[in-house]
């Protein structure tokens, strides 16, 4: 705090001679002056005082035979005095601060959050058509207009708002929850086999079953038709929405292949760094040649937005570093490759079966040819195979 006060008020370093150092210190005490950083060198004395105190000491010492000279001046008052002779510098500073203040009324960064299925680019395109883009004046943004227009253009959204501040626009969205499909219980529907399998269990909730446990059915074959007899036996057949749960044994054979070598990167140590400035979307390269240090290289891009007083400036510093490497072919561990292929095949099959299915038995076989390993999975599973579709005209025809 004391150092900050010294900078604001201004301090002067004074060297005295012609009198004993004790006389100078007593004079400062008599005048009530604050001083510090006292250094004695024989009959000479150096001390630091505030700007006004130094002037009083020089004036009082002249009448007492004390020779004093100023060694250094430091602080805001002296800086302003020097700048007064150099009007271009404060003018440039004022112009810069004015530009920063004006730029705070424009949008230089847009962030979108809350979207999962709707792509950010789609939202930004819709906002751009409504005047919300990089370089747009945030004072012209109408929340009500944006909400109405964007929700009409993107029906997958149910809510959107744009919050602006500090040259940054925060776009918050909420996606519409799809309405669940309502089954028409009166529409004639046929239950068919979604996959080929041997029926183990068949529970018919509505409709006329065409198969029973122990039957082998093919994919696409009807299992329960939408036509059934009336309960009384006198009303004749009628059309219904067939429903059933059918579990069957199914069989799968899947293969996957992978090379028995891997490519590793051997870095040569050659690097190349390029720096560029992006001003309001316009790129200014600060280098004179393009390209990469070699045919193969990793590129690392760093972007840093410039922020002043909490406001995002329309200036981004981009640094691109290219690391050259040479790809080398290295033999892979055959057992590790086989284990990875087996795990991948199992994961794909489990994902296809879902939570209602299970793998009863599984076996693997591997074959190596021309530097490639092929792993084959053969599995017997138990899963639900029923699915529904609208009954065809022929299936709806009543006798």
Phi, psi and omega per residue, in radians:
X1 nan -0.715 3.123
X2 -1.124 -0.665 3.131
X3 -1.190 -0.645 3.102
X4 -1.129 -0.728 3.116
X5 -1.108 -0.654 3.107
X6 -1.092 -0.695 3.133
X7 -1.161 -0.688 -3.089
X8 -1.247 -0.839 -3.090
X9 -1.331 -0.467 -3.094
X10 1.583 2.378 -3.139
X11 -2.227 2.690 -3.123
X12 -2.279 2.304 3.056
X13 -1.640 2.155 -3.030
X14 -2.081 2.395 3.042
X15 -1.999 2.228 -3.109
X16 -2.018 2.680 3.069
X17 -2.722 3.005 3.136
X18 1.549 -0.075 3.109
X19 -2.629 2.754 3.137
X20 -1.094 2.501 3.128
X21 -0.971 -0.598 -3.124
X22 -1.113 -0.596 3.129
X23 -1.118 -0.699 3.135
X24 -1.143 -0.748 -3.116
X25 -1.172 -0.684 3.103
X26 -1.127 -0.653 3.108
X27 -1.121 -0.718 3.107
X28 -1.097 -0.696 3.139
X29 -1.170 -0.697 -3.131
X30 -1.142 -0.595 3.138
X31 -1.454 -0.127 -3.135
X32 1.242 0.621 -3.103
X33 -1.606 2.456 3.023
X34 -1.476 2.280 3.111
X35 -2.511 2.777 -3.119
X36 -2.785 3.057 -3.135
X37 0.924 1.002 -3.099
X38 -1.500 2.304 3.098
X39 -2.344 2.330 -3.092
X40 -1.972 2.340 3.090
X41 -2.392 1.553 -3.072
X42 1.194 -2.119 3.125
X43 -1.610 -0.058 3.122
X44 -1.626 2.628 -3.105
X45 -2.429 2.342 3.060
X46 -2.063 2.354 3.107
X47 -2.644 2.794 -3.112
X48 -1.976 2.338 3.133
X49 -2.319 2.846 2.991
X50 -1.137 2.806 -3.030
X51 -0.976 -0.834 -3.138
X52 -1.176 -0.639 3.127
X53 -1.154 -0.645 3.123
X54 -1.138 -0.692 3.122
X55 -1.121 -0.703 3.126
X56 -1.165 -0.661 3.133
X57 -1.164 -0.746 3.132
X58 -1.097 -0.680 -3.127
X59 -1.223 -0.750 -3.117
X60 -1.288 -0.581 -3.110
X61 -1.252 -0.460 -3.131
X62 -1.109 -0.555 3.141
X63 -1.477 -0.096 -3.118
X64 -2.024 0.284 3.093
X65 1.305 0.323 3.127
X66 -1.656 2.093 3.099
X67 -1.551 2.182 -3.101
X68 -2.315 2.495 3.077
X69 -2.453 2.600 -3.115
X70 -1.451 2.249 -3.138
X71 -1.665 -0.739 -3.068
X72 -2.709 2.502 3.029
X73 -2.070 2.423 -3.072
X74 -2.600 2.504 3.059
X75 2.243 3.064 -3.055
X76 -1.115 -0.743 -3.124
X77 -1.036 -0.713 -3.138
X78 -1.237 -0.617 3.095
X79 -1.102 -0.786 3.134
X80 -1.123 -0.609 3.118
X81 -1.143 -0.697 3.124
X82 -1.202 -0.678 -3.124
X83 -1.189 -0.428 3.141
X84 -1.085 -0.471 3.117
X85 -1.511 -0.226 -3.120
X86 -2.141 1.393 -3.022
X87 -1.192 -0.395 -3.081
X88 -1.161 -0.651 -3.096
X89 -1.159 -0.912 3.091
X90 -1.126 -0.528 3.099
X91 -1.148 -0.735 3.108
X92 -1.138 -0.684 3.109
X93 -1.115 -0.762 3.118
X94 -1.119 -0.681 3.109
X95 -1.131 -0.696 3.135
X96 -1.148 -0.825 3.124
X97 -1.099 -0.629 3.077
X98 -1.126 -0.693 3.111
X99 -1.140 -0.681 3.096
X100 -1.103 -0.725 -3.137
X101 -1.136 -0.741 3.127
X102 -1.160 -0.692 -3.107
X103 -1.159 -0.367 3.128
X104 -1.188 -0.232 3.100
X105 -1.551 0.007 -3.130
X106 -2.054 2.730 -3.110
X107 -1.603 2.156 3.121
X108 -2.095 -0.029 3.095
X109 -2.650 2.346 3.137
X110 -2.207 2.218 3.100
X111 -2.110 2.335 -3.141
X112 -2.015 2.307 3.130
X113 -2.477 2.734 3.117
X114 1.748 -0.213 -3.125
X115 -1.628 2.473 3.112
X116 -2.143 -0.847 -3.129
X117 -1.684 -0.588 3.112
X118 -1.378 2.231 -3.097
X119 -1.232 2.548 3.135
X120 -1.074 -0.646 -3.131
X121 -1.084 -0.627 3.134
X122 -1.150 -0.721 3.124
X123 -1.162 -0.735 -3.135
X124 -1.148 -0.634 3.101
X125 -1.122 -0.733 3.122
X126 -1.142 -0.684 3.116
X127 -1.189 -0.612 -3.135
X128 -1.110 -0.671 3.108
X129 -1.130 -0.392 -3.127
X130 -1.735 0.149 3.067
X131 1.606 0.137 3.104
X132 -1.772 1.753 -3.105
X133 -2.711 3.033 3.111
X134 -1.093 2.191 -3.127
X135 1.669 -0.041 -3.140
X136 -1.398 2.589 3.098
X137 -1.342 2.157 -3.076
X138 -1.264 -0.278 -3.141
X139 -1.281 -0.292 -3.121
X140 -1.640 0.027 -3.082
X141 -1.380 2.211 3.100
X142 -1.884 1.963 -3.102
X143 -1.061 -0.758 -3.089
X144 -1.124 -0.751 -3.139
X145 -1.150 -0.754 3.139
X146 -1.073 -0.798 -3.115
X147 -1.060 -0.807 -3.100
X148 -1.163 -0.789 -3.060
X149 -1.236 -0.792 -3.088
X150 -1.156 -0.701 -3.136
X151 -1.151 -0.478 3.056
X152 -1.315 -0.648 -3.133
X153 -1.311 -0.609 -3.096
X154 -2.104 1.547 -3.094
X155 -1.148 -0.257 3.122
X156 -1.254 -0.212 3.124
X157 -1.731 2.534 3.082
X158 -1.986 -0.191 -3.114
X159 -2.815 2.467 3.092
X160 -2.657 2.491 3.050
X161 -2.534 2.639 3.134
X162 -2.145 1.994 3.102
X163 -1.803 2.217 -3.114
X164 -2.027 2.614 3.108
X165 3.009 2.350 3.124
X166 1.080 0.635 3.121
X167 1.163 0.275 3.134
X168 -2.124 2.411 3.108
X169 -1.978 2.099 3.096
X170 -1.755 1.988 -3.131
X171 -1.755 2.031 3.135
X172 -1.918 2.256 -3.123
X173 -2.276 2.758 3.012
X174 -2.279 2.306 -3.104
X175 -1.555 2.589 -3.121
X176 -1.290 2.338 3.077
X177 -1.389 2.120 -3.097
X178 -1.085 2.437 3.137
X179 -1.237 2.284 -3.134
X180 -1.119 2.515 -3.132
X181 -1.212 2.224 -3.140
X182 -1.674 2.135 -3.132
X183 -1.378 2.327 3.058
X184 -1.466 1.848 -3.079
X185 -1.173 -0.333 -3.099
X186 -1.622 -0.235 -3.113
X187 -1.322 2.382 3.109
X188 -1.217 2.122 -3.077
X189 -2.279 2.428 3.099
X190 -1.862 2.424 3.035
X191 -1.635 2.208 -3.128
X192 -2.214 2.927 3.141
X193 -1.475 2.109 3.130
X194 -1.351 -0.410 -3.139
X195 -2.456 2.770 3.063
X196 -1.332 2.341 -3.126
X197 -3.027 3.006 3.111
X198 -1.767 2.012 -3.040
X199 -1.128 2.231 3.053
X200 -1.808 -0.678 -3.098
X201 -2.536 2.340 -3.108
X202 -2.405 2.021 3.115
X203 -2.000 1.974 -3.109
X204 -1.698 2.112 3.128
X205 -1.625 -0.503 3.127
X206 -2.841 2.483 3.128
X207 1.898 -3.131 -3.080
X208 -1.871 1.945 -3.108
X209 -1.198 2.425 3.101
X210 -1.816 -0.203 3.133
X211 -2.405 3.004 3.091
X212 -2.518 3.067 -3.125
X213 -1.015 2.377 -3.120
X214 1.770 -0.221 3.137
X215 -1.457 2.530 3.032
X216 -1.681 2.162 -3.099
X217 -2.095 2.660 3.123
X218 -1.751 2.719 3.109
X219 -1.050 2.290 -3.118
X220 1.615 -0.185 -3.108
X221 -1.332 2.366 3.115
X222 -1.112 2.436 3.099
X223 -1.894 -0.752 3.134
X224 -2.349 2.148 -3.116
X225 -1.574 2.812 -3.052
X226 -1.470 0.008 -3.132
X227 -1.824 2.292 3.128
X228 -2.593 2.784 -3.128
X229 -1.352 2.624 3.059
X230 -1.165 2.644 -3.084
X231 -1.099 -0.582 -3.097
X232 -1.364 -0.342 -3.122
X233 1.456 -0.042 -3.101
X234 -1.965 -0.270 -3.053
X235 -1.525 -0.133 -3.110
X236 1.441 3.075 -3.130
X237 -1.236 2.744 3.121
X238 -2.497 2.791 3.122
X239 -1.612 2.385 -3.098
X240 -2.379 2.964 3.002
X241 -1.558 1.762 -3.075
X242 -1.197 2.419 3.111
X243 -2.475 2.429 -3.133
X244 -2.830 2.807 2.999
X245 -2.111 2.062 -3.051
X246 -2.176 2.102 3.092
X247 -1.922 2.406 -3.062
X248 -2.520 2.801 2.993
X249 -1.454 2.285 3.131
X250 -2.226 2.772 -3.113
X251 -2.259 2.481 -3.104
X252 -2.299 2.566 2.977
X253 -2.397 1.994 -3.091
X254 -2.235 2.582 3.130
X255 -2.288 2.648 3.059
X256 -2.554 2.557 -3.083
X257 -2.262 2.684 3.106
X258 -2.691 2.594 3.129
X259 -1.247 2.677 3.122
X260 -1.634 0.532 3.042
X261 -2.579 2.773 3.102
X262 -2.247 2.678 3.087
X263 -1.724 2.120 3.096
X264 -1.914 2.644 -3.123
X265 -1.688 2.151 3.034
X266 -1.896 1.884 -3.074
X267 -1.308 2.340 -3.092
X268 -1.508 -0.240 -3.099
X269 1.625 -0.166 3.106
X270 -1.398 2.230 3.136
X271 -2.307 2.747 3.076
X272 -2.519 2.243 -3.106
X273 -2.019 2.288 3.106
X274 -2.110 2.450 -3.139
X275 -2.126 2.432 3.135
X276 -2.509 2.750 3.059
X277 -2.019 2.363 3.080
X278 -1.971 1.965 -3.112
X279 -1.923 1.900 3.119
X280 0.913 0.739 3.106
X281 1.556 -0.153 3.120
X282 -1.751 2.198 -3.069
X283 -1.602 2.333 3.066
X284 -2.110 1.908 -3.124
X285 -1.329 2.308 3.103
X286 -1.781 0.538 3.083
X287 -2.417 2.861 -2.988
X288 -1.907 -0.105 -3.137
X289 -2.458 2.597 3.140
X290 -1.869 -2.784 3.137
X291 1.457 3.128 -3.112
X292 -2.019 2.827 -3.126
X293 -1.173 -0.295 -3.133
X294 -2.812 -3.114 -3.122
X295 -1.205 -0.558 -3.136
X296 -2.091 2.260 3.112
X297 -2.809 2.654 2.981
X298 -1.659 2.400 -3.123
X299 -2.001 2.211 3.111
X300 -1.976 2.122 -3.111
X301 -1.973 2.211 3.084
X302 -2.063 2.309 3.112
X303 -2.144 2.326 -3.129
X304 -2.321 2.005 3.094
X305 -1.399 2.448 -3.141
X306 -1.519 2.244 -3.099
X307 -2.171 2.274 -3.137
X308 -2.296 2.145 3.140
X309 0.979 0.623 3.119
X310 1.421 -0.068 -3.130
X311 -1.749 2.357 3.113
X312 -1.384 2.145 3.132
X313 -1.492 2.665 3.131
X314 -1.325 0.697 -3.064
X315 -2.365 2.185 -3.141
X316 -2.167 2.267 3.086
X317 -1.612 2.129 -3.109
X318 -1.981 2.207 3.113
X319 -2.157 2.100 -3.126
X320 -1.984 2.165 -3.137
X321 -2.050 2.163 3.126
X322 -1.851 2.201 3.123
X323 -1.921 2.011 -3.105
X324 -1.347 2.455 3.058
X325 -2.504 2.851 3.092
X326 -2.043 2.113 3.120
X327 -1.266 2.307 3.138
X328 -2.164 2.350 3.136
X329 -1.509 2.116 -3.074
X330 -2.127 2.354 3.108
X331 -1.051 2.428 3.136
X332 -1.674 2.791 3.081
X333 -1.307 2.004 -3.066
X334 -1.050 -0.697 -3.136
X335 -1.152 -0.666 3.119
X336 -1.176 -0.688 3.104
X337 -1.104 -0.761 3.140
X338 -1.125 -0.753 3.137
X339 -1.085 -0.683 3.138
X340 -1.160 -0.728 3.119
X341 -1.146 -0.714 3.124
X342 -1.108 -0.763 3.126
X343 -1.106 -0.667 3.134
X344 -1.145 -0.762 3.138
X345 -1.115 -0.741 3.119
X346 -1.111 -0.740 -3.131
X347 -1.117 -0.717 3.125
X348 -1.133 -0.706 -3.141
X349 -1.187 -0.750 3.114
X350 -1.100 -0.648 3.100
X351 -1.146 -0.666 3.123
X352 -1.230 -0.636 -3.135
X353 -1.227 -0.612 -3.113
X354 1.343 -3.006 -3.072
X355 -1.281 -0.387 -3.097
X356 -1.479 -0.162 -3.130
X357 -1.910 2.864 3.126
X358 -2.595 2.653 3.087
X359 -1.615 2.076 -3.135
X360 -1.483 -0.819 3.112
X361 -2.484 2.550 3.127
X362 -2.587 2.499 3.093
X363 -2.467 2.660 -3.115
X364 -2.167 2.614 2.987
X365 -2.411 2.582 -3.082
X366 -2.248 2.549 3.125
X367 -2.446 2.373 -3.130
X368 -2.009 2.273 -3.132
X369 -2.739 2.278 3.087
X370 0.963 0.733 3.093
X371 1.307 0.190 3.128
X372 -2.094 2.481 3.048
X373 -1.925 2.247 3.104
X374 -2.009 2.162 3.128
X375 -1.937 2.301 -3.129
X376 -2.011 2.300 3.105
X377 -1.867 2.237 3.015
X378 -2.101 2.144 -3.017
X379 -2.398 2.546 2.992
X380 -1.931 2.234 -3.027
X381 -2.233 2.902 3.016
X382 -2.188 2.143 -3.068
X383 -2.690 2.911 3.108
X384 -1.503 2.231 -3.024
X385 -2.028 0.027 -3.093
X386 -1.369 2.566 3.059
X387 -2.626 2.802 -3.069
X388 -2.018 2.586 3.030
X389 -2.634 2.717 3.098
X390 -1.045 2.426 3.132
X391 -1.160 2.455 3.108
X392 -1.290 2.920 3.138
X393 -1.067 -0.642 3.135
X394 -1.186 -0.670 3.132
X395 -1.234 -0.441 -3.134
X396 -1.481 -0.224 -3.064
X397 -1.188 2.136 -3.135
X398 -1.613 2.532 -3.140
X399 -1.232 nan nan
